[in-house]
Amino acid sequence: MDNATAGMIGTIVGLFFAALPLYLIGLLIGFFLKKYDPEERAMYAAIGAWFAAYFLAAWGFANGGPMNWTAGLLYIPAAILAFLLLKRHYFKMWQPDEDEAWEE
């Protein structure tokens, strides 16, 4: 296996390991967003989780200096993956209201 292939595999595995905390934080945030439909709930939860990771990364990579505001941009692919996982989770749990079912 050459270095490029090993680097790509490492990046993909790292993406999944970065998406897991964002997914868990998104589940916690989504607990407070029950009034939204599943797609909006997943979007707001993923954005909130990404902001939390963005702030922690900006603060953690500062290394004693000023905050590194570009560090959180590395978590955008993980936030997208967390959004897709959250959306799948919320659509599985979703029960449409009876009033909505009669309107269609």
FENDABEL-V850460 format. One record per residue. PSI is psi in whole degrees, 0 to 359 (999 if undefined). OMEGA is omega in degrees with one decimal (NA if undefined). BURIAL is 1 if it has 9 or more other ideal C-beta (glycine too) atoms within 8 Angstrom, else 0. Layout:
<<PSI OMEGA BURIAL> <PSI OMEGA BURIAL>>
This chain:
<<130 -179.6 0> <173 -174.8 0> <327 -179.5 0> <318 179.0 0> <317 178.6 0> <322 177.3 1> <321 179.0 0> <318 177.9 0> <318 177.4 0> <323 178.2 0> <319 -179.8 0> <317 177.8 0> <319 177.2 0> <325 177.4 0> <316 179.5 1> <323 177.2 1> <332 176.6 0> <330 -178.6 1> <333 -177.5 1> <311 177.2 0> <325 177.7 1> <322 177.2 1> <315 -179.2 1> <319 175.8 0> <322 177.2 1> <323 175.7 1> <320 178.6 1> <315 178.7 0> <320 179.9 1> <338 177.2 1> <330 -179.4 0> <1 -176.5 0> <40 -173.8 1> <341 -175.7 0> <350 -179.1 0> <158 175.1 0> <166 -170.2 0> <321 -177.3 1> <317 177.3 1> <320 -179.9 1> <317 178.9 1> <321 -179.5 1> <311 -179.7 1> <322 179.5 1> <319 179.3 1> <321 178.0 1> <317 177.6 1> <319 178.2 1> <322 179.0 1> <320 176.6 1> <320 178.1 0> <314 178.7 1> <323 179.3 1> <314 -179.5 1> <316 179.8 1> <322 178.4 0> <319 179.7 1> <323 -179.9 1> <320 -176.6 0> <324 -179.9 0> <1 -179.8 0> <327 174.7 1> <44 177.3 0> <351 -179.4 0> <201 177.0 0> <159 -177.7 0> <138 178.7 0> <95 -172.9 1> <345 178.9 0> <350 -176.6 0> <326 -177.8 1> <344 179.1 1> <340 178.9 0> <342 -176.5 0> <5 179.8 1> <313 177.6 0> <322 178.3 0> <325 177.7 1> <323 177.0 1> <316 177.6 1> <320 177.3 1> <322 176.9 1> <315 -179.9 1> <321 177.8 0> <319 178.1 1> <319 179.0 1> <317 178.0 1> <317 -179.6 0> <315 -176.7 1> <328 176.0 1> <328 176.0 1> <324 -177.2 0> <347 -168.7 0> <131 173.3 0> <113 -179.1 0> <148 177.5 0> <152 179.3 0> <327 179.3 0> <321 177.9 0> <323 -178.8 0> <326 -179.3 0> <339 -179.7 0> <334 -175.2 0> <999 NA 0>>
